[in-house]
Amino acid sequence: MADYYYERELDMLPEDCISSILSRTSPLDAFHLSLVSSTFRSAAGADSVWERFLPSDYAQIVAKSTVPLKFSSKKDLFLQLCNSILIDHGNKSFALEKSTGLKSYMLSARELSIRYGHASDHWAWKYIPESRFAEVAELKTICRLEIQGKIRTETLSPNTKYGAYMVMKMTDGAFGLDAIPCEMSVAVGNDDDQLETTAGTAYLRKPAEVAAKQWLEYALYRNRKEKLKSRVNGGGEERQLRERGDGWMEIEVGEFFAGEENEGEVTMRFTEVNGCHVKGGLVIEGIEIRPKH
């Protein structure tokens, strides 16, 4: 009963006052409170509310979209950005988190630095329908796997913890990918003053193969596995590939905090350099940078 009278009292406030209150909450709160009454629904749809939820540089982001965005209100624009758009000539994607309005980016394979990426005997660039980008990179054969991506902290939501995730697939004919663990790291800062925030290792295996592979290695190749792993410089936490809802797999490269004290360039590295082991059949879509909660 108390809640009912509280809502009735709020309903008596001027609509612009309710809008001002809602703009100081979150997108998720605004969606929920719009169900309270017709007054709240009207107030929650005001441009002044969604202007606060949109990033400060939304106009520049919209201008970089590969497809012109048509929207009837700032709320409409917010919802379109939540569905992800392609920007920068289709080589990146951008999205807002619907509940918080925090930014996410994905760097396509074309935006990454891939060792021998332009050598046709090592990598093939092709279109596949399940990718959001025009091209992905498919590994034919190589001995040293080195992939690196970069993004500026200033383009991200301020004071936010982010995770960087390599998004990939393995072809049916993939080989040699799990012989030696890969090293992964994230560093923040300029070239002369970079701070490595996280480091880890991973064997590139499909999630369904992990348990069987681990048992076989323990039973037959335990000593060999430990010797190979000892050749990895970084050490750190061992991470696993996991299935995504879009049909791809991902592995966390690392995490970092986009704050005022560590502004600069974020460098994400995914390497396997301490061996000369032939491998192939890896398909790289890109690196996704999204908020962690």
N, C-alpha and C positions, 0 to 999 in steps of 0.2 A: 504493500500500500504506500509506503514511504517513497519507493522508487517512482510510483505512478505520479504522486504529487510533485516530486522533484522534476520529472519530465514535463509536467504541465507548466511548472514555473519557468523552465527553460524555454518552452514553446512560446511564452509570452514575451520573450526578448525580441528586439528588432532583428530582422533576418541578417543584416550586415554584421551585427554583433555576434550572432551565432557563427557566421562564416569566419569571423576573426578568431573565435575560439577554436574552431575546427582546424584552421590553418596552423595552429600551434600543437596539433596532435601528430598523427601519422596517416598515410594513405589507408592503412587497414582500419584505423579508427573511423576515418571519414566514411568508408564504405559501410561499416557497421552502423554508425549513427544515422546514416541516411535512411535507415529502415525504421527509425523511431516515429517519425511523423512526416506529413507533407511539408511542414515548415523546415524541418531538418533536411529533408530530401532536396528542397530548393536551395537551401543555404550550402549544403555539401557539394552542390554542382557549380558553385560560383568560381569564376576564373581566379579570384583572389586567393581561394583555397589551394587550387592546383598549381598556381604560379609558385607557391611556397614549396610544393612537393617536387616540382621539376628541378633538375640541376641548373645552376646559375648560367651554364654555357649551353643550354638546350637549343638556342637559336643557331649556334655554330654547328651543333651536331645535326640538327634537322637539315641545314644547308649542305651537309656532306653526304646526305642519303642518296643512294643510287636511283631511288624512285621518289619523285615528288610526293610529299605527305600532304594529304588534304584532311583537315580536322575542323570541326565546328566549335570546339571549345578547348580549353586547356586540359580538362579532364579527358576528353577524347584523345588529345595528343598524348597524354600520359599513358593511356591504355594501349595506344598504338606502339609506343616505345617499349612497353612491357612485353610485346610480342616479338621483339628483336627486329632490327633493321640492318641492312648492309650499308656500310659507309666506306669512304676513301677508295672509290673506284671498285668496290666489291671485295676488297682485300681484308676487310675487318667487319665484324658485326658488333652492334651495340644494343644493350637492353637495360631496362630498369627493373629492379626487383619490385614486384607489385605491392608487397606488404610494407616496404620501407622507403622505396624510391632510390635506393642505392644503385650505383652504376656497375655494369658488367661489360667486359669486352671479350672478344675472341679474335686472336690474330690468326689469319689463315696461313697455310703452309708457305704461300708466296711472301708473307711478311716475316718469315723466319730465316735465319742464316743456317743453311744446311750444307754440311761438308760435301763437296762435289755435287751439289744440287743441280747444277747446269750440265753435268756430264751424263749424256744419254745412256752410257753403258752402266751407270750406277743408279740413276733415278729416272722414273717415267712420270711425266705430269699429265694428268687425265681428268676428265669429268666423270663423276659417278652420281647417280640420281639421289642417293641418300645424304649427300653433303650439301650444306647451305652455300658453299662457295663454288665458283666456276671450275676450280682445279684443286686436286689433292696431289700429294707426292707419294709415289709408290716405289719402295726400295727394291731394286732388282738384285744387286749383289754388292757388298762392300765389306771391308775388314774393320774400318774404324767409323763408328757411328757418332756424329757430333751435330747437335741441333741447339740453336740458341735463339731466344726471343727477347725483345726489349719493349718497355712501355714506360712513360713518364708518370710519376706519382701525381703530378698536377692534373692529369686528365681523369683521375679516379675520384671517388667520393672522399672528402677529407675525414681524418680521424677514424678510419675504418680498417679493420683487419681483413686482408685478402688472402685467398688461396690461388695458386697457379696450377693448372691441370693440363697435361699433355693429352690430347684427344686423338685416338688412333684405332686402327683395325689390324687384323692379321689375315692374309690371304690363305686359301686352302693349302697352297704350296709353300707356306712360310717355313723357313729353316734357319737353324743356328742362332735364333734370337735369345734363347735362354741359357746359352752355354756359359756366359760370363755376366755378372750383374752390371747394370748400368748405374752411373752416378748421376744424381740430380741435386741441384742447388739453386738458391735464389739469393741475389745480392742487391742491395739498395745503395745508391749514391753515385757520385761521379767516378770516372775512371781512376783518379788519383786517390779517392777516399771511399772505397766500397766496403760495406759491411755485409758479410754473409750471414743471413738470418737463419737459414735452415739448410740441412744437407741430408741426403738419404740415398739408399740403393734399392734396386728392384730387378728381379728377373722378369723378362717379358713373356708372360704366360697367360693364356686365357683363364679366367676364374675357374672354369670347370676342370682344368688340368692341374691346378695347383696342388690339391691333396694327393693325387696319384703320383705326380712328379716328386713331391717332397718325400713320400714314402720310399719310392724307388731310389732316390739319391741317398737316403739314409741307409738303406739296406745294402746298396751296391757301390755307391760312389762318394761316400761320406768324406773320405780323406781328400779326394780330388776336388770336391766342391769347396772344402775349406781352403785349399791351396789357391784355387781360382779367386775366391772371395777376398783372400788376403792381399791380392794384387790390386784391389780397388783402393785408391787413395783416400776417398772421402769417408768411407765407413758410414756410420750413422744408422738411422732407423731403416729397416727393410720394409718396403711398401708393396702393395699388391694392386694389380689392375682390377677395375670393377666395371660392371656393365652400366651403361647409361640408358635412360628412357628412349633416346633417339636412335638406338641401334649401334652406337659407337661404344668404345671402351675408353676409360680415362685412368690416369694415375697422377697423384698429387706430386708435383715437382717441388713445391715448398710453399711457405706462407710468409707474409710480411705485413707491416703496418704502414698505411699511407697517412703519415702525420706531418705536422709542421717541422719537427726536428729532423726528419730523415727524407726531405724532399730531394728529388733527383731522378735518376734513371734506375728502373728495376731490370736486372738482367737475370733471365731464367735459362738455366743450362741443363741439357740432357745429353750425357756423353757415355761412350764405352770405348775407352782409348788404350787401356792397359792390356791389350792382347791383339793378336792378328788372327781373328777367327771369322771366317766367311759367314755372312748372314744375308737374308733377303726375305721379302714377303711382308714387310711392314708398310702400312698405309698411314700417312700423317695428314690429319685434317687441320690441326693447328694447336694453339695454346689458349685456353680459356682462363680469364682472370675474373673471379667473382668473389663477393663478400662471404666471409665465414662467420657463423653465429655460434 
